[in-house]
Every structure is written in structure tokens, then in C-alpha cells.
Amino acid sequence: MKELAHMGHKVVIITSDSNKLAAPPQLDAGYLLQEVDGIQLWWVRTMKYTVAKSMRRILSWLHFEWRLVWLPKKSLPRPDVVVVSSLSLLTIFNGLWWKVRYKCRLVFEIRDIWPLTIIEEGGFKSTNPFVWVLGVVERLGYKYADAIVGTMPNLGAHVRNVLGYPRPTHCIPMGVDADLYAVPAALPDGYEKMNFPKDKFIVAHVGSIGITNALDTFLECAQAMSASLHIHFLVVGDGDLRETYRLKYAHLNNLTFAPRVAKTMVQTVLSQCDLLYFSVHVSQVWQYGQSLNKVIDYMMAGKPVVASYTGFPSMINEADCGSYVPAGDVTALQNEVERYAQMPEEERVVIGMRGKNWLLANRQYPKLAADYLAIMLDLKAPA
């Protein structure tokens, strides 16, 4: 949206102050208007929640929809396009109303495939009433939106499964702002000395340490390779399972749990590693592909990436900057780590740089914004 504003378009973003991915201001009233990077940014005060899997989160969604109904719309420019970006799916109701009221186009943007995600990874049953309701809402959006956009490249297969017939879908993946990576921040004093062993081949996971990160395969691989003294496994980050894992694998000399670093320092950490790792659980969700910020960070570091991933391949295979092993397969991961460790450093550099160069050529925001604009306005996509 910021890039569209730079292109001269009037852009309005409406979001909740319960947004966990943002740093909202203090709201003393129901709504707050800010001008940020050429964007008209509306904050909506809604019920707060701390636990993602909770009734308060659902109530917060409903509160947002109610507030959206009463948003002072006279302050808004008349829209040509309304984009409903999940989560929450419930906003599709307001989106459909605005489509009729303003005779504008409606884009349904999917960043998380719900309710499939909570069925596959959240422990919910497909017969759960909440899941059923979300399924109805999802079908409504897919059926009546003018365009369907997803961050995942194979969303069309899911839409066809849900509706029972195909509809055109578009992929606008997560992007990269090269300026944010230009000058990585230095690590705290003593951090490198304490956490990066010298003269070792370092395989690293950098990010959250929770149930969705599926780190058991990585840690079991470290245990299986404990006799390979030239290889060291590194986990950088924080999360619900950090302490559990740290205690369970405390006996391993080839494994280090390093403290979380600021986002501005992530590239500095990655530059000290030789092979970067990410993993997922076996889940139907991944049949539709991925576009994860973690993978973007990894590829921008110019390092090869190995993924424990069973699903629709994207990014890593497109850039030819690493490899996949089946999710949960410790032996396959062990063999792949050893292969990279034996590879000449010059060859690893070539592989890693393919990833960075591919991102800069295909995933910078000016290109993504132009592609998105063509979808929004139903124009021919730029070449």
C-alpha cells in the first residue's frame, strides 16, 4: 500500500489497535486518523486479547466489524477498490456491503487459509460450529469477490476445493524492501563470541521457537549428528518451547540456543552462518505454497537454505538457492546437512547469491505494487 501511495494513488488502511503485527498508538476514542507514508491510516479501537486461541480474540473480531459499520465514512475518499485482507475473514461482510454501496471492486486477500489452518494445526475439528461458520464466510468471499489474491502461489487449488468449481486467483507474495537490509546493525558486545563457535560449519534456525515452527526435526538431527564435530547447530530466537527444548537437549555439545536479537540485527546473525534452515509440520495447508518472511530474510542473507517442507514448492526452488527434504524426516535432513558441509565454500556462495538476486529481481515492492494494481483495477498485468 505504501508503494501504491508513492505511485500517486489515494490509499486508506483501516486496522485494529489489537493488531499484533503493528505498534498502535494510544486510542482515547473509537477511531484515530493518521497520515503515514502518504497513506490515510485509520486505527479502530477494539477489545484486546493476549491468547490467540481464545474467545476474546473472536470477540475482538466482532468488535472490529461493529466499529467498521460506524466508521465516519464521510472522511474517506470514495473507493474504486476495497481490499479485505484476512485475518479476520469476518470483514468480508463489510467488504461486500461497501462493494454494493460504492459500486466498487472487491478484492479478497488471503494471508492465512482459515479455517483450514486451525483444523490442520490448531486442533479444531471440521465439525466444530466455529469452523463451520468460518467455512461459510470463506465460501461467501470466494464466490462474490471480484478478485481473489493470496500470498501463496497455489491458492487456486484450495478455492476450487472449497467452491467445487474453479475461480481465477492471483499470487501477490510477501515482498522485500532492499533498503531495510542495506546496513545491518551490529550485534551486542560478546554475542558473537558466546554463540558462534569458530571453525565450524554452522546450520541455523533464526526465528520463533514454538509449536508451529516444527523444530523437533532440526533438534533430533543435531542429536543424530553429535559425533560430527565439524558441524554445529544454532537456534536463535525466543518462544513458548525455547526452555523446554534447551533443557531436553542441554547435553549436546554441537547445539547452541542463542538469545533473540532485534530485527535490525537478524542479517548480521545470518551472515555468520553457513546453512539456514526452516521447517513446517506435515499439513494440508502447505499444499498451496508459502511466502514466509523468514525465507525472505534467509535468501537476502545470500546463504543456501534447506527446508523440512512437504508441500507446494515455491521461492527456494524458483531461485535454485537451496533444497527441500520431507517434513519430519531426520535422516533426509542429516544427509542434506552433510552434503552442504562437504561442498566447497565457493559453491555454497553461488547457491546463496542466487536466492538474493532472485528476490531483488522478482519480489521488490514496486513490481509487486504494479502487479497488484493491475488486479485491483482489472487491468492487464504488467510484463
Stockholm file with secondary structure:
# STOCKHOLM 1.0

chainA/1-383         MKELAHMGHKVVIITSDSNKLAAPPQLDAGYLLQEVDGIQLWWVRTMKYTVAKSMRRILSWLHFEWRLVWLPKKSLPRPDVVVVSSLSLLTIFNGLWWKVRYKCRLVFEIRDIWPLTIIEEGGFKSTNPFVWVLGVVERLGYKYADAIVGTMPNLGAHVRNVLGYPRPTHCIPMGVDADLYAVPAALPDGYEKMNFPKDKFIVAHVGSIGITNALDTFLECAQAMSASLHIHFLVVGDGDLRETYRLKYAHLNNLTFAPRVAKTMVQTVLSQCDLLYFSVHVSQVWQYGQSLNKVIDYMMAGKPVVASYTGFPSMINEADCGSYVPAGDVTALQNEVERYAQMPEEERVVIGMRGKNWLLANRQYPKLAADYLAIMLDLKAPA
#=GR chainA/1-383 SS CHHHHHTTCCEEEEEETTCTTSCCCCCSSSEEEEEETTEEEEEECCCCCSCSSSHHHHHHHHHHHHHHHTSCGGGSCCCSEEEEESSCTTHHHHHHHHHHHHTCEEEEEESSCTTHHHHHTSCCCTTCHHHHHHHHHHHHHHHHCSEEEESSTTHHHHHHHHHSSCCCEEECCCCBCGGGGSSCCCCCTTHHHHHCCTTCEEEEEESCCSGGGCTHHHHHHHHHTTTCTTEEEEEECCCTTHHHHHHHTTTCTTEEEECCCCGGGHHHHHHTCSEEEEECCSCGGGGGCCCCHHHHHHHHTTCCEEEECCSSCCSHHHHTCEEEECTTCHHHHHHHHHHHHHSCHHHHHHHHHHHHHHHHHHCBHHHHHHHHHHHHTTCCCCC
#=GC SS_cons         CHHHHHTTCCEEEEEETTCTTSCCCCCSSSEEEEEETTEEEEEECCCCCSCSSSHHHHHHHHHHHHHHHTSCGGGSCCCSEEEEESSCTTHHHHHHHHHHHHTCEEEEEESSCTTHHHHHTSCCCTTCHHHHHHHHHHHHHHHHCSEEEESSTTHHHHHHHHHSSCCCEEECCCCBCGGGGSSCCCCCTTHHHHHCCTTCEEEEEESCCSGGGCTHHHHHHHHHTTTCTTEEEEEECCCTTHHHHHHHTTTCTTEEEECCCCGGGHHHHHHTCSEEEEECCSCGGGGGCCCCHHHHHHHHTTCCEEEECCSSCCSHHHHTCEEEECTTCHHHHHHHHHHHHHSCHHHHHHHHHHHHHHHHHHCBHHHHHHHHHHHHTTCCCCC
//
